[in-house]
Each structure stands twice: as C-alpha cells, then as structure tokens.
C-alpha cells in the first residue's frame, strides 16, 4: 500500500488569471496541478466564448482508493450498472490531479448546470479541438489498447510527457508531490 499524499502536502498557488467563468468552476479546479488548472480554466473560457457550455463534473481529483471503487462498479459492486472506467487506482490521470471529466449544460435558462452527455446533440469534437490548443488530451481520442474507457468523450488530461506507468512509479517512490516535481522538470521549471 502506498502513502496517499494529503492535499496540504502539495503547494497550490491561486490561479494566475481573472476569469469570466463562475466562481464554483474555478473553485472546483483548485486542487489540480497549477499549470493543468490554468490550462483548464483557459480551456473552459474558450469553450464558453465559442458557445460551448461545457463544465467540469464534481471533484476532478481522485485518490487511488476512490479510483478502485469506480473500477469496481459493474464488476464486483453495483452489478446492475455499466462499468464506468477501465482504470484502476494509479492508472488514471485523475489520480495525479491533471484531469477532468465534463459535460454540457442542457438548459442555460435554469439555475445550476443541467448535466448532459448526449453524443448527438453536442459538438464534442469542437470541444476537443479547443482542448488540443491548450495541450490537453481528449478521452474520445484514446487508442483501443490503452487502459481507459473507450469513447470517454468528457475526459481531458495533460501528462507532461509522462506515461501513466512512469507516473505510478514516481508516485510509489515519493507520492503526489514527487509526480508534480517531475511535471515541473518536464516543463523546465
């Protein structure tokens, strides 16, 4: 069993941008690796400027244990449900605070986000093009041989040149802080 990093172990400066986005969205992204957070804020702003009202779901950060719980759905727990992920703990970029899952707001006239994943109603590929401009990888573009749910249209992450296996190994040696230091090295800082 590996030590789970506490949020207090990770430095997390305030975002560097003033945003047109709702405060709850920016707050939701706070636990992310700072560069990933800033890229995602810019990504969501560009989506909204393009009339694509795409928002992050719940908490983007997952512990390895939480990821294992999601992996169990449809396999060993909640057997009537569909499987929600093909990634076990440590196999998801959510475990390293550089990923989000999102969906569209189905009704802008109502308060709050009316979550909608309709694959025919929305321009998922347009959102993916905006994500690419911010250096993000789209879950809808994953290769069939990778350990992720295929067609994960709402998933976006940035790996900074690391493979998921490399991130796991670094994590095993030094926790989340060590993975973030490696991201910093890959970014040249």
Beta strands, then each sheet from edge to edge (+ up, - down):
strand 1: 54-56
strand 2: 99-105
strand 3: 115-116
strand 4: 137-138
strand 5: 155-157
sheet 1: 1+ 2- 3+
sheet 2: 1+ 2- 5+ 4-
end
